[in-house]
Structures are given as C-alpha cells and as structure tokens.
Amino acid sequence: MAADFQAPEQLRKRRKSDRNELPDRVTRDTRAMSSLRKNLGEFLLFNANSRHHLSSRSISILRKHKVKTKSPSQGRPAIKPAVESSRGDFTKRGPDTVSVALIGGGTTPAYTALLLKQAPIIKRVHIADTIDKTASLILDASHVDTSTKIRYFKRNNMIEAMQEVDIIAIMDEEDFTLGKASSHGQFLAGSQHVKVVAEKMVHCCPTALVAVFAHPVTATLPLISEIYKRAGCWDPNRIVGSVAIDSMRIQAMAANLFDLNPAFTTVPIVGGADACTVVPLLSRAKPVNQFSKEQQNSLIHTLRASDNELASIGECRAGPTLSAAAAATKFIVTLACGYCGFKNAVASAFVRSNVLPVCRYFATELQFGPGGVEKSFGLPKVSSVELELVEQAIPIINANVDLAVNFIRANSKLRSKM
C-alpha cells in the first residue's frame, strides 16, 4: 500500500497533466477519423462511378459524410491527362478512341494485334488476313483480358475491315521470307498486293492515316502515294513508311554497348527504309553519343546484317516476326498518340520530303499530330561516316522510287488498252 500511495500534491499535478493532454488526443483522433471518412468516401465514389452506378448503401454512407456524388448521366469525373493535349481536352474524347486496321497475312500481323490489344490508347483492331490462315491465332488473342476489341476478316472482306478506322497498317501479304532477294525482287513479289490494298483504301477510307510496313518500304510507299495522287486524295503527311524495326534494333545495340536501358535510348534514323539505305545517326544518339569510328562501323554493319544473321540460323525462314511485330506496335501507338493530340509523339519514318533537293522521299525524325506528320526535324549535323552513308543511299532510294512510279505507269497503260 505504501508503494501505491501518492501524495495529494502529486495527484493534482497528474490530473492537470491529463487535462492538458486530452485536447491533443481528441484532436488527433478527430483528424484521423476525418481522414478515414474522406478516404472512404473517395474510395466509394471512385469505385461506384467506375461502374456507372451507386448502390443505396454507398449513397447513404457518402451522404452521411457529406461527399458530393454525381448521377450516372453525369459520367465519370474528369481525369487530368499525363501529357498535355494540343487538341483541347483529351479527357472528353477518351483515351481509347483510336481504331486500327492491319492488312496482311502470316504471324506478324497476328502478333501485332496481340500487342496492340494491350495498348490502352487502342479501342479496336481489325485484322484482314490476306492468306486466310490466322483465324485461330486471332481468336486466341481475343481472349486476352483487356478492353481493346479484335475483329478478324477474311481477304474477301477487306473493305469491311477498313471501314471506320483511323489508322491502316499495310503489311506483307505473308510473312517476310529471309533470303538473298534484292529490293527489286521483293517489290516484284509484293507490289500487286500493295496496289490492290491501296486502290481499296482510296475508295473506302481516303483520309485514314496509312502506315506502310510492306517490303521494300522504300518502293511501296511511293507506290501507294502514286495511287493516291491519281485518285485525287493524296496527302503526303498522312502516308508514312516504317523504319521502326531498324530504329528498335540500333537503339538496343547502342544501349547494350554502354550497358544502358534501351527504353531510354534514342537513335534517329535517316536515309531510306531498307537494310542497304538506312542510316542511324549515332552522333545524335541520346543519352550517349560518344562512339569511336570502330564502334560506329561495327554497329551499322551489325544493323544492316541483322536479317542475314537471322537467316543463317537453320530453323528460321519466316523472318523477324516477333521483333517486327513489337516494332510495328510501337510505331502504330506513336501514330495513335499523335492522332489523339499528344505533343511528344516523335519517331523516325520514311515520307515524302523536301529535306534534300535530290531526293523526293527520305527518312527523318518526325513529330506526329492529328493529321499525320506535323513537323520534320530535318537532317541535323552528322559525322563524316554518316554523311558518306547518306550519299550512298540517295541513288538507291531514287531508283526504288522510280521503280514504283514506272510500275504504276505501266499498269495504267495496260488498263487503258484493255
């Protein structure tokens, strides 16, 4: 008892201390409850609005804590986009309003559709199978649990696949076969397919953005442009040729050389869109552009020999289907971002250009917008090695362009005689 006994003076001091601490405890508890109620209300509001309805229990809880609600007719609360849009309020348009049509056969379009299905900015993917052999792959891809919808169309329904789409990607009629065929041989093999697709596009979707992946892009893009010119609906800013796979390869190679993350490495591409004409500007690479001449020559040689190296492996004959699909997806998503108004939609592409007066078509780094090409960054200062490669590429590019123009003229004369 003696140990528990406290003098009256000590008791008075303790009671006074308790009275002083009580308001602090009450304040802390009140703030904690207020924060809990606020977080609870926001959580319920977000989940309720995401399902476009509020349960009666949720409404009663929200009203009790004085959280303002919206009726289902008012829709979701506006979300500020991560990137500022040049087309006004991007949230009003929605981040999933871009529809894409893939025209081609083989596994590359199927893999591209699978990857596009995982891109939130893509709403619909139409795939027109030019060889009618990938229906099972597309059905399998449609089971991926994302909001993007995939529709499969046979070759005879190609026009239906092109309707109500924003971007059309023209791919090879079947998987690009590795071999020793020159760009001239590749063009003769695929020119009729590209011509048929382009003639259908000018009738059913002349204003859609066109991304050209069919080999050789240095010749197939001028071919499509000539068809659009003759139809009277040519807009050079809306027809772009892909150099995405070369861009992806050189960025991975350069990043691996310095043990960097390839996702944060950029290397502009100029010149043409094929192995013998593509010129990576390693002197303009970011974040590192300090390459020795030996490193530069080695990287460029490895880039241009990538397909041959793949062909040297016995079991590979179908070409770079996986990396081609990944590169195509990256390029299409960049076009989609530009179409939706994002300002940082930048990529290298092969287009009708006036960068060099001696070359009508040329690949440079471009910024894309709602109407396709919005800005060309031109040809920057380059190293002596890169300048020499550009000079070597120009005659080959011009020869491929002339090949496409002569093909259209010959077919036009044949049609007029018939």
BALUM-404510 format. One record per residue (C-alpha): residue number from 1; residue in one letter; chain; x, y, z. Coordinates in Angstrom, 1 decimal. Layout:
% BALUM-404510
<NUM; a; A; <X; Y; Z>>
...
END
This chain:
% BALUM-404510
<1; m; A; <0.0; 0.0; 0.0>>
<2; a; A; <2.9; 2.3; 0.8>>
<3; a; A; <4.2; 1.9; -2.7>>
<4; d; A; <0.9; 2.8; -4.3>>
<5; f; A; <0.3; 5.8; -2.1>>
<6; q; A; <0.6; 9.2; -3.8>>
<7; a; A; <0.6; 12.5; -2.0>>
<8; p; A; <-2.3; 14.9; -2.8>>
<9; e; A; <0.1; 17.3; -4.5>>
<10; q; A; <1.3; 14.6; -6.9>>
<11; l; A; <-2.3; 13.6; -7.7>>
<12; r; A; <-3.2; 17.2; -8.5>>
<13; k; A; <-0.2; 17.5; -10.9>>
<14; r; A; <-1.1; 14.2; -12.7>>
<15; r; A; <-4.8; 15.3; -13.1>>
<16; k; A; <-3.7; 18.6; -14.5>>
<17; s; A; <-1.3; 16.9; -17.0>>
<18; d; A; <-4.2; 14.6; -18.1>>
<19; r; A; <-6.4; 17.5; -18.7>>
<20; n; A; <-3.8; 19.2; -20.8>>
<21; e; A; <-3.2; 16.1; -22.9>>
<22; l; A; <-6.9; 15.4; -23.5>>
<23; p; A; <-7.5; 18.1; -26.2>>
<24; d; A; <-4.4; 16.9; -28.1>>
<25; r; A; <-5.6; 13.3; -28.1>>
<26; v; A; <-9.1; 14.4; -29.1>>
<27; t; A; <-7.7; 16.5; -31.9>>
<28; r; A; <-5.6; 13.6; -33.2>>
<29; d; A; <-8.5; 11.2; -33.1>>
<30; t; A; <-10.8; 13.7; -34.8>>
<31; r; A; <-8.3; 14.3; -37.6>>
<32; a; A; <-7.7; 10.6; -38.0>>
<33; m; A; <-11.5; 9.9; -38.3>>
<34; s; A; <-11.9; 12.8; -40.7>>
<35; s; A; <-9.1; 11.5; -42.9>>
<36; l; A; <-10.6; 8.0; -42.7>>
<37; r; A; <-14.0; 9.2; -43.7>>
<38; k; A; <-12.6; 11.3; -46.5>>
<39; n; A; <-10.6; 8.4; -47.9>>
<40; l; A; <-13.6; 6.1; -47.5>>
<41; g; A; <-15.8; 8.5; -49.4>>
<42; e; A; <-13.3; 9.0; -52.2>>
<43; f; A; <-12.8; 5.2; -52.5>>
<44; l; A; <-16.5; 4.5; -52.7>>
<45; l; A; <-17.1; 7.3; -55.1>>
<46; f; A; <-14.3; 6.1; -57.4>>
<47; n; A; <-15.5; 2.5; -57.4>>
<48; a; A; <-19.1; 3.5; -57.8>>
<49; n; A; <-18.5; 5.8; -60.7>>
<50; s; A; <-16.3; 3.3; -62.4>>
<51; r; A; <-19.4; 1.0; -62.6>>
<52; h; A; <-21.6; 3.9; -63.6>>
<53; h; A; <-24.0; 3.4; -60.6>>
<54; l; A; <-24.1; 3.9; -56.8>>
<55; s; A; <-25.6; 1.3; -54.5>>
<56; s; A; <-28.1; 2.5; -51.9>>
<57; r; A; <-25.7; 1.7; -49.1>>
<58; s; A; <-22.9; 3.6; -50.8>>
<59; i; A; <-25.1; 6.7; -51.3>>
<60; s; A; <-26.2; 6.6; -47.6>>
<61; i; A; <-22.5; 6.4; -46.5>>
<62; l; A; <-21.5; 9.2; -48.8>>
<63; r; A; <-24.3; 11.5; -47.7>>
<64; k; A; <-23.6; 10.8; -44.1>>
<65; h; A; <-20.0; 12.0; -44.6>>
<66; k; A; <-21.1; 14.9; -47.0>>
<67; v; A; <-19.3; 13.6; -50.1>>
<68; k; A; <-20.7; 15.0; -53.3>>
<69; t; A; <-21.9; 12.5; -55.8>>
<70; k; A; <-22.7; 12.5; -59.5>>
<71; s; A; <-25.6; 10.9; -61.1>>
<72; p; A; <-25.0; 8.2; -63.8>>
<73; s; A; <-25.9; 10.6; -66.5>>
<74; q; A; <-23.0; 12.9; -65.5>>
<75; g; A; <-20.4; 10.2; -66.2>>
<76; r; A; <-17.0; 9.7; -64.7>>
<77; p; A; <-15.1; 12.5; -63.0>>
<78; a; A; <-12.6; 14.2; -65.3>>
<79; i; A; <-9.0; 12.8; -65.1>>
<80; k; A; <-6.2; 15.1; -66.0>>
<81; p; A; <-4.0; 13.6; -68.7>>
<82; a; A; <-0.4; 12.9; -68.1>>
<83; v; A; <0.6; 14.7; -71.3>>
<84; e; A; <-0.9; 18.0; -72.4>>
<85; s; A; <-3.1; 17.7; -75.5>>
<86; s; A; <-3.0; 20.1; -78.4>>
<87; r; A; <-6.5; 19.1; -79.4>>
<88; g; A; <-8.1; 20.5; -76.4>>
<89; d; A; <-9.5; 18.4; -73.5>>
<90; f; A; <-8.3; 14.9; -74.3>>
<91; t; A; <-10.4; 13.5; -71.4>>
<92; k; A; <-13.6; 14.5; -73.3>>
<93; r; A; <-12.5; 12.4; -76.2>>
<94; g; A; <-11.3; 9.5; -74.2>>
<95; p; A; <-8.0; 7.7; -74.2>>
<96; d; A; <-9.4; 4.7; -76.1>>
<97; t; A; <-10.8; 6.1; -79.3>>
<98; v; A; <-8.2; 5.0; -81.9>>
<99; s; A; <-9.2; 2.2; -84.3>>
<100; v; A; <-6.5; 0.3; -86.3>>
<101; a; A; <-6.8; -2.0; -89.3>>
<102; l; A; <-3.9; -4.4; -90.0>>
<103; i; A; <-3.9; -5.6; -93.7>>
<104; g; A; <-1.6; -8.6; -94.2>>
<105; g; A; <-1.0; -12.3; -93.7>>
<106; g; A; <1.1; -14.5; -91.6>>
<107; t; A; <2.1; -14.4; -88.0>>
<108; t; A; <3.5; -10.8; -87.9>>
<109; p; A; <0.0; -9.1; -88.1>>
<110; a; A; <-1.3; -11.6; -85.6>>
<111; y; A; <1.5; -10.8; -83.1>>
<112; t; A; <1.0; -7.1; -83.8>>
<113; a; A; <-2.7; -7.4; -83.0>>
<114; l; A; <-1.9; -9.2; -79.7>>
<115; l; A; <0.5; -6.4; -78.7>>
<116; l; A; <-1.9; -3.7; -79.7>>
<117; k; A; <-4.6; -5.3; -77.6>>
<118; q; A; <-2.5; -4.4; -74.6>>
<119; a; A; <-2.3; -0.7; -75.5>>
<120; p; A; <-4.9; 1.3; -73.6>>
<121; i; A; <-5.0; 4.0; -76.4>>
<122; i; A; <-6.3; 1.5; -79.0>>
<123; k; A; <-10.0; 0.8; -78.9>>
<124; r; A; <-10.4; -1.6; -81.8>>
<125; v; A; <-8.1; -3.7; -84.0>>
<126; h; A; <-9.4; -5.0; -87.3>>
<127; i; A; <-7.2; -7.6; -89.0>>
<128; a; A; <-7.7; -8.5; -92.6>>
<129; d; A; <-6.0; -11.8; -93.3>>
<130; t; A; <-4.7; -11.9; -96.8>>
<131; i; A; <-4.0; -15.6; -96.7>>
<132; d; A; <-6.9; -16.7; -94.6>>
<133; k; A; <-4.8; -18.8; -92.2>>
<134; t; A; <-4.6; -16.9; -88.9>>
<135; a; A; <-8.2; -17.1; -87.7>>
<136; s; A; <-7.3; -19.4; -84.8>>
<137; l; A; <-4.5; -17.1; -83.7>>
<138; i; A; <-6.8; -14.0; -83.7>>
<139; l; A; <-9.4; -15.9; -81.7>>
<140; d; A; <-6.8; -16.9; -79.2>>
<141; a; A; <-5.6; -13.3; -78.9>>
<142; s; A; <-9.1; -12.0; -78.4>>
<143; h; A; <-9.2; -13.9; -75.1>>
<144; v; A; <-6.7; -11.6; -73.5>>
<145; d; A; <-8.4; -9.7; -70.8>>
<146; t; A; <-8.1; -6.1; -72.0>>
<147; s; A; <-10.8; -3.7; -73.2>>
<148; t; A; <-9.4; -3.5; -76.8>>
<149; k; A; <-11.5; -5.5; -79.2>>
<150; i; A; <-10.1; -7.6; -82.1>>
<151; r; A; <-12.1; -8.5; -85.2>>
<152; y; A; <-11.0; -10.9; -87.8>>
<153; f; A; <-11.8; -10.5; -91.5>>
<154; k; A; <-11.0; -12.8; -94.4>>
<155; r; A; <-9.4; -11.5; -97.6>>
<156; n; A; <-12.7; -11.1; -99.4>>
<157; n; A; <-14.0; -8.8; -96.6>>
<158; m; A; <-11.0; -6.5; -96.6>>
<159; i; A; <-13.1; -3.4; -97.4>>
<160; e; A; <-15.3; -4.0; -94.4>>
<161; a; A; <-12.1; -4.2; -92.2>>
<162; m; A; <-11.1; -0.8; -93.5>>
<163; q; A; <-14.3; 1.0; -92.6>>
<164; e; A; <-14.4; 3.3; -89.6>>
<165; v; A; <-10.8; 3.0; -88.7>>
<166; d; A; <-8.3; 5.8; -88.0>>
<167; i; A; <-5.0; 4.1; -88.9>>
<168; i; A; <-4.4; 1.5; -91.6>>
<169; a; A; <-1.2; -0.6; -91.4>>
<170; i; A; <-0.2; -2.3; -94.7>>
<171; m; A; <1.9; -5.3; -94.0>>
<172; d; A; <3.3; -8.0; -96.3>>
<173; e; A; <0.9; -10.4; -97.9>>
<174; e; A; <2.5; -13.2; -96.0>>
<175; d; A; <5.4; -13.4; -93.6>>
<176; f; A; <8.6; -11.7; -95.0>>
<177; t; A; <10.8; -14.6; -96.1>>
<178; l; A; <14.5; -14.2; -95.4>>
<179; g; A; <16.7; -14.7; -98.4>>
<180; k; A; <19.1; -13.0; -100.9>>
<181; a; A; <16.4; -11.3; -102.9>>
<182; s; A; <17.2; -7.7; -103.7>>
<183; s; A; <14.8; -4.9; -103.1>>
<184; h; A; <13.8; -5.1; -106.7>>
<185; g; A; <12.8; -8.7; -106.3>>
<186; q; A; <11.0; -8.0; -103.1>>
<187; f; A; <9.0; -5.3; -104.8>>
<188; l; A; <8.0; -7.5; -107.7>>
<189; a; A; <6.8; -10.1; -105.3>>
<190; g; A; <4.6; -7.8; -103.2>>
<191; s; A; <3.7; -4.9; -105.5>>
<192; q; A; <0.4; -6.3; -106.6>>
<193; h; A; <-0.7; -6.9; -103.1>>
<194; v; A; <0.1; -3.3; -102.1>>
<195; k; A; <-1.5; -1.9; -105.2>>
<196; v; A; <-4.8; -3.8; -104.6>>
<197; v; A; <-4.9; -2.7; -100.9>>
<198; a; A; <-4.2; 1.0; -101.8>>
<199; e; A; <-6.9; 1.0; -104.5>>
<200; k; A; <-9.4; -0.2; -102.0>>
<201; m; A; <-8.3; 2.4; -99.4>>
<202; v; A; <-8.8; 5.4; -101.7>>
<203; h; A; <-12.4; 4.4; -102.2>>
<204; c; A; <-13.5; 3.5; -98.6>>
<205; c; A; <-11.1; 5.4; -96.3>>
<206; p; A; <-9.0; 8.0; -98.1>>
<207; t; A; <-8.5; 10.2; -95.0>>
<208; a; A; <-7.1; 7.4; -92.7>>
<209; l; A; <-3.5; 7.6; -91.6>>
<210; v; A; <-1.5; 5.0; -93.6>>
<211; a; A; <1.5; 3.2; -92.0>>
<212; v; A; <3.5; 1.2; -94.6>>
<213; f; A; <5.3; -1.9; -93.4>>
<214; a; A; <5.3; -4.0; -96.7>>
<215; h; A; <8.7; -4.7; -98.1>>
<216; p; A; <10.5; -2.8; -99.5>>
<217; v; A; <9.1; 0.3; -97.9>>
<218; t; A; <11.4; 2.5; -100.0>>
<219; a; A; <9.4; 1.4; -103.0>>
<220; t; A; <6.0; 0.5; -101.6>>
<221; l; A; <5.4; 3.9; -100.0>>
<222; p; A; <5.9; 5.8; -103.3>>
<223; l; A; <3.7; 3.2; -105.0>>
<224; i; A; <0.8; 4.0; -102.6>>
<225; s; A; <1.5; 7.7; -103.0>>
<226; e; A; <1.1; 7.5; -106.7>>
<227; i; A; <-2.2; 5.6; -106.4>>
<228; y; A; <-3.5; 8.3; -104.0>>
<229; k; A; <-2.3; 11.1; -106.4>>
<230; r; A; <-4.2; 9.5; -109.3>>
<231; a; A; <-7.3; 9.2; -107.1>>
<232; g; A; <-7.0; 12.9; -106.2>>
<233; c; A; <-6.8; 12.3; -102.4>>
<234; w; A; <-3.1; 12.4; -101.8>>
<235; d; A; <-1.9; 14.0; -98.6>>
<236; p; A; <1.8; 13.3; -98.1>>
<237; n; A; <1.5; 13.9; -94.3>>
<238; r; A; <-0.9; 11.0; -93.9>>
<239; i; A; <1.2; 8.3; -95.6>>
<240; v; A; <4.3; 7.2; -93.6>>
<241; g; A; <6.7; 4.4; -94.1>>
<242; s; A; <8.0; 2.5; -91.1>>
<243; v; A; <11.7; 2.3; -90.2>>
<244; a; A; <10.6; 1.0; -86.7>>
<245; i; A; <12.4; -2.3; -86.7>>
<246; d; A; <15.8; -0.7; -87.7>>
<247; s; A; <15.2; 2.0; -85.1>>
<248; m; A; <14.4; -0.6; -82.4>>
<249; r; A; <17.4; -2.7; -83.3>>
<250; i; A; <20.0; 0.1; -83.3>>
<251; q; A; <18.7; 1.5; -80.0>>
<252; a; A; <19.0; -1.9; -78.4>>
<253; m; A; <22.5; -2.4; -79.8>>
<254; a; A; <23.7; 1.1; -78.7>>
<255; a; A; <22.2; 0.7; -75.3>>
<256; n; A; <23.8; -2.7; -74.8>>
<257; l; A; <27.2; -1.4; -75.8>>
<258; f; A; <27.1; 1.1; -72.9>>
<259; d; A; <25.0; -1.1; -70.5>>
<260; l; A; <22.1; 1.4; -70.7>>
<261; n; A; <18.3; 0.8; -70.7>>
<262; p; A; <17.2; 0.6; -74.4>>
<263; a; A; <13.8; 2.0; -73.4>>
<264; f; A; <15.5; 5.4; -72.6>>
<265; t; A; <17.9; 5.3; -75.6>>
<266; t; A; <17.1; 7.1; -78.8>>
<267; v; A; <18.9; 7.0; -82.2>>
<268; p; A; <17.4; 9.0; -85.1>>
<269; i; A; <17.2; 7.2; -88.4>>
<270; v; A; <17.6; 8.9; -91.8>>
<271; g; A; <18.1; 7.8; -95.4>>
<272; g; A; <15.8; 5.0; -96.7>>
<273; a; A; <13.7; 2.3; -95.1>>
<274; d; A; <15.6; -0.8; -96.1>>
<275; a; A; <18.8; -2.5; -95.0>>
<276; c; A; <21.0; -1.0; -97.7>>
<277; t; A; <19.7; 2.6; -97.3>>
<278; v; A; <19.0; 3.0; -93.6>>
<279; v; A; <21.4; 5.3; -91.8>>
<280; p; A; <21.4; 5.5; -88.0>>
<281; l; A; <22.6; 8.8; -86.6>>
<282; l; A; <24.8; 7.6; -83.8>>
<283; s; A; <26.3; 11.0; -83.5>>
<284; r; A; <22.8; 12.3; -82.4>>
<285; a; A; <22.0; 9.5; -80.1>>
<286; k; A; <20.8; 10.1; -76.5>>
<287; p; A; <21.8; 10.0; -73.7>>
<288; v; A; <25.3; 8.9; -75.1>>
<289; n; A; <26.6; 9.8; -78.5>>
<290; q; A; <30.4; 9.3; -78.0>>
<291; f; A; <31.1; 6.4; -80.3>>
<292; s; A; <34.5; 5.7; -81.8>>
<293; k; A; <34.8; 5.2; -85.5>>
<294; e; A; <35.3; 1.4; -85.0>>
<295; q; A; <32.2; 1.2; -82.7>>
<296; q; A; <30.1; 3.2; -85.2>>
<297; n; A; <31.1; 1.0; -88.2>>
<298; s; A; <30.5; -2.2; -86.2>>
<299; l; A; <27.0; -1.1; -85.1>>
<300; i; A; <26.0; -0.1; -88.6>>
<301; h; A; <27.3; -3.3; -90.1>>
<302; t; A; <25.5; -5.4; -87.4>>
<303; l; A; <22.3; -3.5; -88.0>>
<304; r; A; <22.4; -4.0; -91.8>>
<305; a; A; <23.3; -7.7; -91.5>>
<306; s; A; <20.6; -8.5; -88.9>>
<307; d; A; <18.3; -10.3; -91.4>>
<308; n; A; <21.2; -12.2; -92.9>>
<309; e; A; <22.3; -13.3; -89.4>>
<310; l; A; <18.8; -14.5; -88.7>>
<311; a; A; <18.7; -16.4; -92.0>>
<312; s; A; <22.0; -18.1; -91.1>>
<313; i; A; <20.2; -20.0; -88.3>>
<314; g; A; <18.8; -23.1; -89.9>>
<315; e; A; <15.3; -23.2; -88.4>>
<316; c; A; <14.5; -19.6; -89.1>>
<317; r; A; <12.9; -18.9; -92.6>>
<318; a; A; <10.0; -16.6; -91.7>>
<319; g; A; <12.0; -13.5; -90.9>>
<320; p; A; <11.9; -11.3; -87.8>>
<321; t; A; <8.2; -11.9; -86.9>>
<322; l; A; <8.5; -11.2; -83.2>>
<323; s; A; <10.7; -8.1; -83.3>>
<324; a; A; <8.8; -6.8; -86.4>>
<325; a; A; <5.5; -7.1; -84.5>>
<326; a; A; <7.0; -5.3; -81.5>>
<327; a; A; <8.4; -2.5; -83.7>>
<328; a; A; <5.2; -2.2; -85.6>>
<329; t; A; <3.2; -1.9; -82.4>>
<330; k; A; <5.5; 0.8; -81.1>>
<331; f; A; <5.2; 2.8; -84.3>>
<332; i; A; <1.4; 2.4; -84.5>>
<333; v; A; <1.0; 3.5; -80.9>>
<334; t; A; <3.1; 6.6; -81.6>>
<335; l; A; <0.8; 7.5; -84.5>>
<336; a; A; <-2.2; 6.9; -82.3>>
<337; c; A; <-0.7; 9.2; -79.6>>
<338; g; A; <-0.2; 11.9; -82.3>>
<339; y; A; <-3.7; 11.4; -83.6>>
<340; c; A; <-5.1; 12.0; -80.2>>
<341; g; A; <-3.2; 15.2; -79.7>>
<342; f; A; <-0.2; 14.2; -77.6>>
<343; k; A; <2.7; 16.6; -78.3>>
<344; n; A; <5.5; 14.1; -77.7>>
<345; a; A; <4.6; 11.6; -80.5>>
<346; v; A; <8.0; 11.5; -82.1>>
<347; a; A; <9.5; 8.8; -84.3>>
<348; s; A; <11.7; 8.3; -87.4>>
<349; a; A; <9.8; 7.5; -90.6>>
<350; f; A; <10.2; 7.4; -94.3>>
<351; v; A; <8.0; 10.1; -96.0>>
<352; r; A; <7.7; 12.4; -99.0>>
<353; s; A; <10.2; 15.0; -98.1>>
<354; n; A; <12.0; 18.2; -99.3>>
<355; v; A; <14.9; 17.8; -96.8>>
<356; l; A; <17.2; 17.1; -99.7>>
<357; p; A; <16.5; 18.6; -103.2>>
<358; v; A; <18.0; 15.5; -104.9>>
<359; c; A; <15.7; 13.0; -103.1>>
<360; r; A; <11.9; 13.1; -103.1>>
<361; y; A; <11.4; 10.6; -100.3>>
<362; f; A; <13.6; 10.5; -97.3>>
<363; a; A; <13.5; 9.2; -93.7>>
<364; t; A; <13.9; 11.7; -90.9>>
<365; e; A; <12.8; 12.2; -87.3>>
<366; l; A; <9.2; 13.4; -87.3>>
<367; q; A; <6.6; 14.7; -84.9>>
<368; f; A; <3.1; 13.3; -85.5>>
<369; g; A; <-0.3; 15.0; -84.9>>
<370; p; A; <-4.0; 14.6; -85.7>>
<371; g; A; <-3.3; 15.0; -89.4>>
<372; g; A; <-0.2; 12.7; -89.6>>
<373; v; A; <3.2; 14.4; -89.9>>
<374; e; A; <3.1; 17.7; -88.1>>
<375; k; A; <6.8; 18.6; -88.0>>
<376; s; A; <10.0; 17.3; -89.6>>
<377; f; A; <13.3; 17.8; -87.7>>
<378; g; A; <15.2; 17.6; -90.9>>
<379; l; A; <18.8; 16.4; -91.4>>
<380; p; A; <21.0; 17.6; -88.5>>
<381; k; A; <24.7; 17.9; -88.4>>
<382; v; A; <26.2; 14.4; -88.9>>
<383; s; A; <29.5; 12.8; -88.7>>
<384; s; A; <31.7; 12.1; -91.8>>
<385; v; A; <30.8; 8.4; -91.7>>
<386; e; A; <27.1; 9.1; -91.6>>
<387; l; A; <27.3; 11.7; -94.4>>
<388; e; A; <29.1; 9.2; -96.6>>
<389; l; A; <26.3; 6.6; -95.9>>
<390; v; A; <23.6; 9.2; -96.8>>
<391; e; A; <25.4; 9.9; -100.1>>
<392; q; A; <25.5; 6.2; -100.9>>
<393; a; A; <21.8; 5.8; -100.0>>
<394; i; A; <20.4; 8.6; -102.2>>
<395; p; A; <20.8; 6.8; -105.6>>
<396; i; A; <19.3; 3.6; -104.3>>
<397; i; A; <16.3; 5.5; -102.8>>
<398; n; A; <15.7; 7.3; -106.1>>
<399; a; A; <16.0; 4.0; -108.0>>
<400; n; A; <13.3; 2.4; -105.8>>
<401; v; A; <11.0; 5.5; -106.2>>
<402; d; A; <11.4; 5.3; -110.0>>
<403; l; A; <10.6; 1.6; -109.8>>
<404; a; A; <7.3; 2.3; -108.1>>
<405; v; A; <6.4; 5.2; -110.4>>
<406; n; A; <7.1; 3.1; -113.6>>
<407; f; A; <5.1; 0.2; -112.2>>
<408; i; A; <2.0; 2.4; -111.8>>
<409; r; A; <2.5; 3.9; -115.3>>
<410; a; A; <2.9; 0.5; -116.9>>
<411; n; A; <-0.3; -0.8; -115.2>>
<412; s; A; <-2.2; 2.3; -116.2>>
<413; k; A; <-1.2; 1.9; -119.8>>
<414; l; A; <-2.2; -1.8; -119.7>>
<415; r; A; <-5.6; -0.9; -118.2>>
<416; s; A; <-6.3; 1.8; -120.8>>
<417; k; A; <-5.6; -0.7; -123.6>>
<418; m; A; <-8.0; -3.2; -122.1>>
END
